[in-house]
Amino acid sequence: MADGTGSGRSRLSALHHDILHHIITYLPVTEAAGAAGLARDWRHLWRSYPLVLKDARIPEAARDAVVPRVLHDHPGNFRAVILPDCRLASLDRELPAWPRLLVDKRTEKLLLAYRWVMDQPNPARLLPADILRCDSLQELTLDFWTFPSGTEVLLPRLRTLTMVRIGTSDQDLESLIAASPVLQSLRLIVNSPKHVRLRSKSLMCALVGLSTVEELTVVDTPLLARLCLFVPRNGVRIRIVCAPNLRALGYLDTRVLKLQIGDSVVRSDRMVSASTVVPSVKILALTVNFGVFEEIKMLASFLRCFPNVDTLHIESALHGPSVTANEPTWEHHAKFWQEISPIFCLRSHVKKMVIHDFRGDQNEFEFLKFVAMNAEELQSLLVASHKEILSSADKVNEIKDELQCLQFPTSISAVLRVSPKAGAVLCLEKASNLTVDDPFEC
């Protein structure tokens, strides 16, 4: 670091500030802060640019000391404070006013994941209320906190909100959304509210994953473009009241989901009417067990609600033997598909179809035969095999042979994908990324 004269003057300090900034931006925070202590130019430079602090870049043994010190020493603004290993004890001890400091130093992006010690009797901690009054926040991710009920919320610039393992009431969540007037993306993962009510003039994407939500109501969301649901643990009712620009919707699970459009509940034994049609949806994802007759009837009813679908994803689910023991034979299912009246979206609109977790069961093939006979606009059919099938070359070859026997009205053929699908985390990330056209292609 010293020059040849022994004066101790930092050679780096002689560089232009733009170059110094470029260098310090790429240094881990411990080295950047350390460099700031070596020379006046470094110190000034480090303090003059917005802070990006990520605790994952700090050696674990040093985090208790370094994170509070950096938050204290940097004057702000804070461009990003990313703490997936938020050590509340050390923050409270070394920097008691840290929540207010995040507000005062104009934090723009904040991730707080509370570090849970396994033997704690009540692990989730109360989220500091100041966080919810940080009016500079544009992106907020909270993991493993209890929401401070009844607190005043002020988030005028917040565009992205992710809540993971958050204990909150229905009313507090609704108030939080209402206090975020420019919110575009909302992700609720493993959260406690039983009833989620979406009312937002700005919201474009909502994702509910692995949640205990029992009812999700889309009340007044004029800009909502995608509504993504992943692996509901219990039965859930989805009610769509006003979402005129909804383009992507799924997964609608025929096993546990009740779909209500306006005031009408979609049922397998009732024909769809004009009041239960959502013409804006172009990408639709459904989950069905082709071995359960009531579910394939509901599948047909769901498809009739979305006449203009261009891209259709269907996940083939599997129940235990006790559920399917008294089900009709595959011949009965085949007769259903042969006699069913035309489904408009399949006949006239669907251009791309993906069957996920395909096992090669006869009931699955009966549906594909129906598609082959009726999908006049289909241009692409991708059949993605279930992971259990991948280990059997004979089964893979058998499925390929049967797919080649399907006769489509166009010149396409079914393509079997034998590679495993992406993991749940990647699928969730993709679903909430508005730059990705199809949120279910993973």
Summary of the structure (lengths in Angstrom):
residues: 442
radius of gyration: 26.8
end to end distance: 48.7
largest distance: 93.1
contacts: 1409
relative contact order: 0.06
helix: 33%
strand: 25%
